[in-house]
Amino acid sequence: MREFRQIIGALVSAGWTLDDVLGLTFDQIQELSKSVYAHKFQMLDSVLTPLVGGLSGKKKSKKISTQQELRKSGKNAAERDKALMDKVSALGLGVR
């Protein structure tokens, strides 16, 4: 009974009304609750993964791969700067 209450609570919190839920078969309720829980776990994972990564103390490399690619391209400094500014302005950031 406790599991059924949790399932109903999850569906109601997802926007379903009690009348909508009670109008479904047990198989439909089970599949629907699996979908709701999977979505909630995915949202929770997307929030917690960066937090755990930030709190783990492991530092990632601060190197910018774009700079490395531009250096390997063989272009001179002025052409590399222009290419980098084009990439930055393509992101919608105003560069002067």
BALOBA-1460 file (C-alpha; in Angstrom, 3 decimals):
// residues 96
<rec num="1" residu="m" x="0.000" y="0.000" z="0.000"/>
<rec num="2" residu="r" x="2.872" y="2.342" z="0.813"/>
<rec num="3" residu="e" x="4.370" y="1.856" z="-2.655"/>
<rec num="4" residu="f" x="1.006" y="2.604" z="-4.253"/>
<rec num="5" residu="r" x="0.782" y="5.845" z="-2.271"/>
<rec num="6" residu="q" x="4.257" y="6.827" z="-3.438"/>
<rec num="7" residu="i" x="3.348" y="6.079" z="-7.046"/>
<rec num="8" residu="i" x="0.132" y="8.088" z="-6.805"/>
<rec num="9" residu="g" x="2.063" y="10.921" z="-5.152"/>
<rec num="10" residu="a" x="4.654" y="10.928" z="-7.933"/>
<rec num="11" residu="l" x="1.976" y="11.041" z="-10.618"/>
<rec num="12" residu="v" x="0.029" y="13.792" z="-8.860"/>
<rec num="13" residu="s" x="3.247" y="15.811" z="-8.460"/>
<rec num="14" residu="a" x="3.810" y="15.375" z="-12.212"/>
<rec num="15" residu="g" x="0.510" y="17.110" z="-12.920"/>
<rec num="16" residu="w" x="-1.969" y="14.238" z="-13.026"/>
<rec num="17" residu="t" x="-5.204" y="14.530" z="-11.075"/>
<rec num="18" residu="l" x="-6.374" y="11.757" z="-8.777"/>
<rec num="19" residu="d" x="-9.358" y="11.103" z="-11.056"/>
<rec num="20" residu="d" x="-7.009" y="10.701" z="-14.046"/>
<rec num="21" residu="v" x="-4.819" y="8.221" z="-12.172"/>
<rec num="22" residu="l" x="-7.698" y="6.174" z="-10.779"/>
<rec num="23" residu="g" x="-9.165" y="5.873" z="-14.287"/>
<rec num="24" residu="l" x="-6.086" y="3.919" z="-15.438"/>
<rec num="25" residu="t" x="-5.398" y="0.219" z="-15.155"/>
<rec num="26" residu="f" x="-2.683" y="-1.034" z="-12.788"/>
<rec num="27" residu="d" x="-0.395" y="-1.800" z="-15.736"/>
<rec num="28" residu="q" x="-0.837" y="1.731" z="-17.102"/>
<rec num="29" residu="i" x="-0.156" y="3.227" z="-13.671"/>
<rec num="30" residu="q" x="2.964" y="1.096" z="-13.322"/>
<rec num="31" residu="e" x="4.372" y="2.122" z="-16.727"/>
<rec num="32" residu="l" x="3.477" y="5.747" z="-16.163"/>
<rec num="33" residu="s" x="5.147" y="5.791" z="-12.756"/>
<rec num="34" residu="k" x="8.300" y="4.211" z="-14.232"/>
<rec num="35" residu="s" x="8.412" y="7.018" z="-16.788"/>
<rec num="36" residu="v" x="7.905" y="9.732" z="-14.171"/>
<rec num="37" residu="y" x="10.577" y="8.263" z="-11.877"/>
<rec num="38" residu="a" x="13.028" y="7.832" z="-14.769"/>
<rec num="39" residu="h" x="12.542" y="11.478" z="-15.714"/>
<rec num="40" residu="k" x="12.986" y="12.650" z="-12.114"/>
<rec num="41" residu="f" x="16.160" y="10.573" z="-11.704"/>
<rec num="42" residu="q" x="17.519" y="11.985" z="-14.949"/>
<rec num="43" residu="m" x="16.848" y="15.543" z="-13.733"/>
<rec num="44" residu="l" x="18.452" y="14.754" z="-10.383"/>
<rec num="45" residu="d" x="21.481" y="13.228" z="-12.096"/>
<rec num="46" residu="s" x="21.920" y="16.276" z="-14.328"/>
<rec num="47" residu="v" x="21.964" y="18.499" z="-11.228"/>
<rec num="48" residu="l" x="24.102" y="16.324" z="-8.970"/>
<rec num="49" residu="t" x="26.790" y="15.285" z="-11.471"/>
<rec num="50" residu="p" x="28.354" y="18.770" z="-11.751"/>
<rec num="51" residu="l" x="28.023" y="19.293" z="-8.004"/>
<rec num="52" residu="v" x="29.799" y="16.045" z="-7.196"/>
<rec num="53" residu="g" x="32.454" y="16.847" z="-9.779"/>
<rec num="54" residu="g" x="32.966" y="20.278" z="-8.253"/>
<rec num="55" residu="l" x="33.179" y="18.947" z="-4.719"/>
<rec num="56" residu="s" x="35.497" y="16.052" z="-5.519"/>
<rec num="57" residu="g" x="38.536" y="18.311" z="-5.596"/>
<rec num="58" residu="k" x="39.792" y="16.984" z="-8.903"/>
<rec num="59" residu="k" x="40.792" y="19.869" z="-11.089"/>
<rec num="60" residu="k" x="40.273" y="19.716" z="-14.795"/>
<rec num="61" residu="s" x="42.750" y="21.099" z="-17.245"/>
<rec num="62" residu="k" x="42.243" y="24.792" z="-17.888"/>
<rec num="63" residu="k" x="43.692" y="24.564" z="-21.398"/>
<rec num="64" residu="i" x="41.498" y="25.830" z="-24.153"/>
<rec num="65" residu="s" x="41.331" y="23.334" z="-26.996"/>
<rec num="66" residu="t" x="40.391" y="26.089" z="-29.446"/>
<rec num="67" residu="q" x="43.724" y="27.816" z="-28.844"/>
<rec num="68" residu="q" x="45.591" y="24.559" z="-29.412"/>
<rec num="69" residu="e" x="43.713" y="23.942" z="-32.644"/>
<rec num="70" residu="l" x="44.426" y="27.455" z="-33.862"/>
<rec num="71" residu="r" x="48.162" y="27.121" z="-33.121"/>
<rec num="72" residu="k" x="48.340" y="23.838" z="-35.004"/>
<rec num="73" residu="s" x="46.586" y="25.350" z="-38.034"/>
<rec num="74" residu="g" x="49.779" y="27.117" z="-39.132"/>
<rec num="75" residu="k" x="48.132" y="30.538" z="-39.407"/>
<rec num="76" residu="n" x="49.916" y="33.664" z="-38.275"/>
<rec num="77" residu="a" x="48.945" y="35.427" z="-35.050"/>
<rec num="78" residu="a" x="46.616" y="37.960" z="-36.711"/>
<rec num="79" residu="e" x="44.687" y="35.244" z="-38.560"/>
<rec num="80" residu="r" x="44.405" y="33.161" z="-35.368"/>
<rec num="81" residu="d" x="43.070" y="36.164" z="-33.456"/>
<rec num="82" residu="k" x="40.513" y="36.895" z="-36.160"/>
<rec num="83" residu="a" x="39.380" y="33.251" z="-36.216"/>
<rec num="84" residu="l" x="39.035" y="33.241" z="-32.430"/>
<rec num="85" residu="m" x="37.064" y="36.496" z="-32.432"/>
<rec num="86" residu="d" x="34.780" y="35.087" z="-35.131"/>
<rec num="87" residu="k" x="34.084" y="32.039" z="-32.959"/>
<rec num="88" residu="v" x="33.366" y="34.212" z="-29.916"/>
<rec num="89" residu="s" x="31.059" y="36.546" z="-31.826"/>
<rec num="90" residu="a" x="29.274" y="33.522" z="-33.329"/>
<rec num="91" residu="l" x="28.340" y="32.577" z="-29.763"/>
<rec num="92" residu="g" x="26.527" y="35.893" z="-29.468"/>
<rec num="93" residu="l" x="29.089" y="37.648" z="-27.300"/>
<rec num="94" residu="g" x="29.973" y="41.193" z="-28.256"/>
<rec num="95" residu="v" x="33.698" y="41.558" z="-28.854"/>
<rec num="96" residu="r" x="35.386" y="44.831" z="-29.639"/>
